[in-house]
């Protein structure tokens, strides 16, 4: 009997110990992070001043836009080094063949770069490859239409000194998808509501000359930006900055074509839209074969409550940067002696500029962009390889510029590495360098 009592006591103690350990383990284990609802508002804005010396800037992988769709026979993309984004996006489905194929990079390309398009095993006629002034964007017009099906874009990206890499993307054209579009061809003024993290409606057909107004009904900011993300240069004029709650953005479509757009704050929530612009008259839905049409050059109609829309980096003049009157006009050094300049999307200019030769250390680093920056952007500076301690990172009121105070570390080579982040918190990296005279 004594043995049984001792055995029972031992069992009760064991159970009690197990319960205590389980409770301790549960309290020490953090709750799993709950994914934010696609209908939840954006996080509250952080102060305008943030620490500048965050983690060292390193290349950042950015998830592809439109990559969620599985298209049989398309396969995976192959990205050349320094690839940023493309139009069409890989695995994107369009209602008609675009007039132009374009690919963005973060380093300047050389003239040896090439681009070709294949459909059903046949190489299509493609016009001459063209480059933007900075040579970070190459594009080519399609000289013929091949109707529905899978298209493969093969490209060779060449960078100095004579380094070339191949890549490819693929997309689909399916004219039957217009069955799901809302026909608004009888309307000359159309409103799209930005509501519940979606465009309502998000697929419409209109006629040339129609004005579309996007009205933000949510309690947080939205955007209307041309594909691809984040370069926004398939239709450069179709770009808003942030549209605040109750704000509006308007655009008049004066050119035919298919306009695909997205909200740069809610790309992960698949906030996409498409507008087909047709000539006035009967619209066949679905069309049997849509010829290639011209890329839009429409001029935006601006609502007074919205910041002006921005063009692609290559289509605008850099804003004027004020240089202190006591700082002499900088001379230039041979760029070959410095780290190569690399461009983040939407970069406009910097002060100092790449390859500047200065007589003394500037008080601050200034970076100017033509699209809204997120506050997880950062700047790091190295002087002759040693990382410097910087001041706080500051943003302009419109979040198009970021600056940081620079300590006087004396003569030498200053290497600036920056990370430009966008409203959806995706990021792209850039760098430049300048020299302070001994």
ABEGO torsion letter per residue (X at the ends): XAAAAAAAAAAAAAAAAAAAAAAAAAAABBBBBBBBBAABBBBBBBBABBBABBBBBBBBBBBBBGAABBBBGAEBBBBBBGBABBOBBBGBBBABBBABBBBBBABBBBAABBBBBBBGGBBBBBBBBBBBAAGABBBBBBABBAEBEBBBBBBBBBBOBGBBBBBBBBBBBBAAAAAABBBAAABABBBBBBBGGBBOBABBBBBBGBBBBBBBABABBBBBBBOBOAAGAABAABBBBBBBBGBBBBBBBABBEBBBBBBAAAAAAGBBBBBBBBBBEBBBOBBABBBBBBBBABBBBBBAABBBBBBBAAABBBBBBBBBAABBBBBBBBAAABBBBBBBBGBABBOBBBGBBBABBBABBBBBBABBBBAABBBBBBBGGBBBBBBBBBBBAAGABBBBBBBBAEBEBBBBBBBBBBAAGBBBBBBBBBBBBX
